Amino acid sequence: MKRRFLQNKKGQSVIEFALILPLLLAVLYGITEFGRAIMVTNVLHTASREGARIAAVASDTSTARARAEQRIDEVLQAAAIHPADIIRPYQIEFDLSTDRVVRVTVRAYFRDLALTALVNVMNTFLGGTTIPREWTLRGRTVMRFEG
C-alpha cells in the first residue's frame, strides 16, 4: 500500500502548473508593460520630431512655437495618448546665437495598467488609499534652425 501510494503521480502536473503560473504571469505582464512603455516613448519621439520640424522652418519664433505645439498635440491625440498624462508646457528652445538649432522635448507620464489596478483594488478592500504608480517618459529632438 505504501509503495503504491508513493508511485501514484496523479495531480503532479496540476501542482507544478500552480507553482509556475505566477512566474509565467509576471513575465507576461513585464513583457506587455515594457512594450507599452517603448510604444509611448516612440510616440513622444515622433511628436517632438514633428514639432521640431515645424519650428525649424518657421521665420518667426513666436508663431513657430504655437504651430509646433499644435502639431505636437495633433500627433499625441492621433496616438491616443491621454491628455492628462501629457506634461505641459512642451520645452521648445531656440538656440539662435551659436548653434542655430531648435530643441524640442515632449514628456508624459506612463502608468502601468494591471499592477496599478490590482494595487488599488486590494487597497480598497483592505481600507487603504489608492497608490498611483507612474514614470516620466520623454522624447527629445534637436534640429538645425532653417528660418
C-alpha positions as CSV (number, residue, x, y, z in Angstrom):
1,M,0.0,0.0,0.0
2,K,2.8,2.4,0.9
3,R,4.7,1.7,-2.3
4,R,1.6,2.1,-4.4
5,F,0.9,5.5,-2.8
6,L,4.4,6.7,-3.5
7,Q,4.2,5.7,-7.1
8,N,0.9,7.4,-7.8
9,K,1.7,10.5,-9.9
10,K,-1.9,11.8,-10.3
11,G,-2.1,15.5,-9.7
12,Q,1.6,16.2,-10.1
13,S,1.0,18.3,-13.3
14,V,-1.6,20.4,-11.5
15,I,0.8,21.2,-8.6
16,E,3.7,22.0,-11.0
17,F,1.4,24.3,-13.0
18,A,0.2,26.0,-9.9
19,L,3.8,26.7,-8.9
20,I,4.8,28.0,-12.3
21,L,1.7,30.0,-13.2
22,P,2.5,33.1,-11.0
23,L,6.0,33.3,-12.5
24,L,4.6,32.9,-16.0
25,L,2.0,35.6,-15.5
26,A,4.7,38.0,-14.0
27,V,6.9,37.5,-17.1
28,L,4.0,38.1,-19.4
29,Y,2.9,41.2,-17.5
30,G,6.5,42.6,-17.7
31,I,6.8,42.0,-21.4
32,T,3.4,43.7,-22.0
33,E,4.2,46.8,-19.9
34,F,7.7,47.1,-21.3
35,G,6.2,47.0,-24.8
36,R,3.7,49.7,-23.9
37,A,6.5,51.9,-22.5
38,I,8.5,51.5,-25.6
39,M,5.5,52.4,-27.7
40,V,4.8,55.6,-25.7
41,T,8.4,56.6,-25.9
42,N,8.3,56.1,-29.6
43,V,5.2,58.3,-29.9
44,L,6.9,61.0,-27.8
45,H,9.9,61.0,-30.1
46,T,7.7,61.2,-33.1
47,A,5.8,64.2,-31.6
48,S,9.0,66.0,-30.7
49,R,10.4,65.4,-34.2
50,E,7.2,66.8,-35.8
51,G,7.3,69.8,-33.5
52,A,10.9,70.4,-34.2
53,R,10.3,70.1,-38.0
54,I,7.6,72.8,-37.9
55,A,9.7,75.1,-35.6
56,A,12.9,74.7,-37.7
57,V,11.5,76.0,-40.9
58,A,9.5,78.9,-39.4
59,S,10.6,82.5,-39.9
60,D,9.2,83.9,-36.6
61,T,10.0,82.1,-33.4
62,S,6.8,83.2,-31.6
63,T,4.5,81.7,-34.2
64,A,6.8,78.8,-34.7
65,R,6.3,77.9,-31.0
66,A,2.5,77.9,-31.3
67,R,2.5,75.9,-34.6
68,A,4.9,73.4,-33.1
69,E,2.8,72.9,-30.0
70,Q,-0.3,72.5,-32.2
71,R,1.4,69.8,-34.3
72,I,2.7,68.0,-31.1
73,D,-0.9,68.0,-29.8
74,E,-2.1,66.5,-33.1
75,V,0.4,63.7,-33.1
76,L,-0.2,62.8,-29.4
77,Q,-4.0,62.9,-30.0
78,A,-3.7,60.6,-33.1
79,A,-1.6,58.2,-31.0
80,A,-4.3,58.2,-28.3
81,I,-2.1,59.4,-25.5
82,H,-4.4,60.5,-22.7
83,P,-4.3,64.4,-22.3
84,A,-4.0,64.1,-18.5
85,D,-0.7,62.1,-19.0
86,I,1.0,64.8,-21.1
87,I,3.3,67.1,-19.2
88,R,2.9,70.7,-20.3
89,P,4.3,73.1,-21.4
90,Y,6.4,71.5,-24.0
91,Q,10.0,72.5,-24.0
92,I,10.7,74.3,-27.2
93,E,14.1,76.1,-27.2
94,F,15.6,78.2,-29.9
95,D,19.4,78.5,-29.7
96,L,20.0,81.0,-32.5
97,S,23.2,82.6,-31.2
98,T,25.8,79.8,-31.6
99,D,24.5,76.5,-32.8
100,R,21.3,77.7,-34.6
101,V,19.3,74.7,-33.5
102,V,15.8,74.0,-32.2
103,R,15.4,71.6,-29.3
104,V,12.0,70.1,-28.6
105,T,11.3,67.9,-25.6
106,V,7.9,66.2,-25.0
107,R,7.3,64.5,-21.7
108,A,4.4,62.3,-20.5
109,Y,3.5,60.1,-17.5
110,F,3.4,56.4,-18.0
111,R,1.2,54.4,-15.8
112,D,1.3,50.6,-15.7
113,L,-2.2,49.3,-16.2
114,A,-2.5,45.9,-14.5
115,L,-0.4,46.5,-11.4
116,T,-2.0,49.8,-10.6
117,A,-5.5,48.4,-10.9
118,L,-4.6,45.4,-8.7
119,V,-3.0,47.5,-6.0
120,N,-5.9,50.0,-6.0
121,V,-8.5,47.1,-5.8
122,M,-6.6,45.5,-2.9
123,N,-6.3,48.8,-1.1
124,T,-10.0,49.4,-1.5
125,F,-10.9,46.1,0.2
126,L,-8.2,46.4,2.8
127,G,-9.1,50.0,3.7
128,G,-6.0,51.7,2.4
129,T,-5.6,54.5,-0.1
130,T,-5.0,54.1,-3.8
131,I,-1.4,54.4,-5.0
132,P,-0.8,55.9,-8.4
133,R,2.3,54.4,-10.0
134,E,3.8,56.5,-12.8
135,W,7.0,57.1,-14.6
136,T,8.0,60.1,-16.7
137,L,9.0,59.3,-20.3
138,R,10.3,61.8,-22.8
139,G,11.1,62.3,-26.4
140,R,13.6,64.8,-27.5
141,T,14.7,66.1,-30.9
142,V,17.4,68.6,-32.0
143,M,17.2,70.1,-35.5
144,R,19.1,72.8,-37.3
145,F,17.1,76.1,-37.5
146,E,16.5,77.0,-41.1
147,G,14.2,80.0,-40.7
